[in-house]
Amino acid sequence: MSNTFHTPTNWRDEFATLAEPRHPASKRLLTFWERRPADGLIVGRDFPSRVIADLLSNVTLWEPAQAGTDFRVRLAGVSVCRRFGRDIKGALFSELFSPDDFRHHLAETRELMLTDKAKVVESRLFDGNVQRLHQEVVILPVLAPNRSDQWVLVGLFFFD
């Protein structure tokens, strides 16, 4: 896979952390995560789940890669193609984001994993002064199938 940024290079991402989700699907995903078992939300046991089956097309699952210096997409719902312009399964963070956004997202994701807290972000992608996408991103730490490694579950929900 080439190390290229797939969103048009003249687009910029303006994002802000939200105290709570606004999008109805974001609220459902966060509630699902908050009701996780005491030992955590475990991929393969608790996720995927019928409870959120209708949200799975908007979900990605990220696994730490390259000794934690990057993340690889393990699962990517079909709706996520709208954001990246292609199927991103198998791609690395570093291949999907501009260098500045990659550094920011990597640091924020690592911090989230350390704190075991959810994060909600509003993101607006602009082409010049024209907004092309408006989305809400829910970022959730989860446990890998081995029940010890941490992965990240991300819901990407669009406002139209």
Residue pairs with C-beta under 8 A, 6 or more apart in sequence:
1 90
1 91
1 92
1 95
2 95
3 94
3 95
4 95
5 95
5 96
5 97
5 98
6 84
6 85
6 86
6 95
6 96
7 13
7 83
7 84
7 85
7 98
7 125
8 127
9 98
10 127
10 128
11 125
11 126
11 127
11 132
12 125
12 126
13 101
13 123
13 124
13 125
13 126
14 123
14 124
14 125
14 126
15 121
15 122
15 123
15 124
15 137
16 121
16 122
17 119
17 120
17 121
18 120
18 121
18 122
18 136
19 120
20 120
21 27
21 30
21 120
21 136
21 138
22 122
22 136
23 136
23 157
23 159
25 55
25 58
25 155
25 157
26 120
26 136
26 138
26 155
26 157
28 52
28 55
29 52
29 55
29 59
29 138
29 140
29 155
30 118
30 120
30 138
30 140
32 49
32 51
32 52
33 41
33 118
33 138
33 140
33 142
33 153
34 118
36 46
37 46
39 143
39 147
40 142
40 143
40 147
41 47
41 140
41 142
41 143
41 153
42 142
42 143
42 144
42 145
42 147
43 61
43 142
43 143
43 144
43 145
43 151
43 153
44 145
45 145
47 61
47 142
47 153
48 56
52 59
55 155
56 77
57 77
57 78
57 79
57 80
58 77
58 79
58 80
58 155
58 156
58 157
58 158
59 75
59 77
59 80
59 153
59 154
59 155
59 156
60 73
60 75
60 76
60 77
60 80
60 88
60 153
60 154
60 156
61 73
61 74
61 75
61 76
61 142
61 151
61 152
61 153
61 154
62 71
62 72
62 73
62 74
62 93
62 109
62 151
62 152
62 153
62 154
63 71
63 72
63 74
63 144
63 149
63 151
64 70
64 71
64 72
64 149
64 150
64 151
65 71
65 72
65 92
66 92
68 110
69 106
70 92
70 93
70 94
70 106
71 92
71 93
71 106
71 109
71 152
72 90
72 91
72 92
73 88
73 89
73 90
73 91
73 92
73 96
74 89
74 151
75 89
76 87
76 88
76 89
78 87
79 156
79 158
80 88
80 156
81 87
81 88
82 133
82 158
83 125
83 133
83 135
83 156
84 91
84 96
88 96
93 102
93 105
93 106
93 109
94 102
96 102
97 105
108 119
108 139
109 139
109 152
112 118
112 119
112 139
112 141
112 152
113 141
113 150
113 152
116 141
117 141
118 138
118 139
118 140
118 141
119 138
119 139
120 136
120 137
120 138
120 139
121 136
121 137
121 139
122 134
122 135
122 136
122 137
123 133
123 134
123 135
123 136
123 137
124 131
124 133
124 134
124 135
125 131
125 132
125 133
125 134
125 135
126 132
133 158
134 158
134 159
135 156
135 157
135 158
135 159
136 156
136 157
136 159
137 154
137 155
137 156
137 157
138 154
138 155
138 157
139 152
139 153
139 154
140 152
140 153
140 154
140 155
141 150
141 151
141 152
141 153
142 150
142 151
142 152
142 153
143 149
143 150
143 151
144 150
144 151
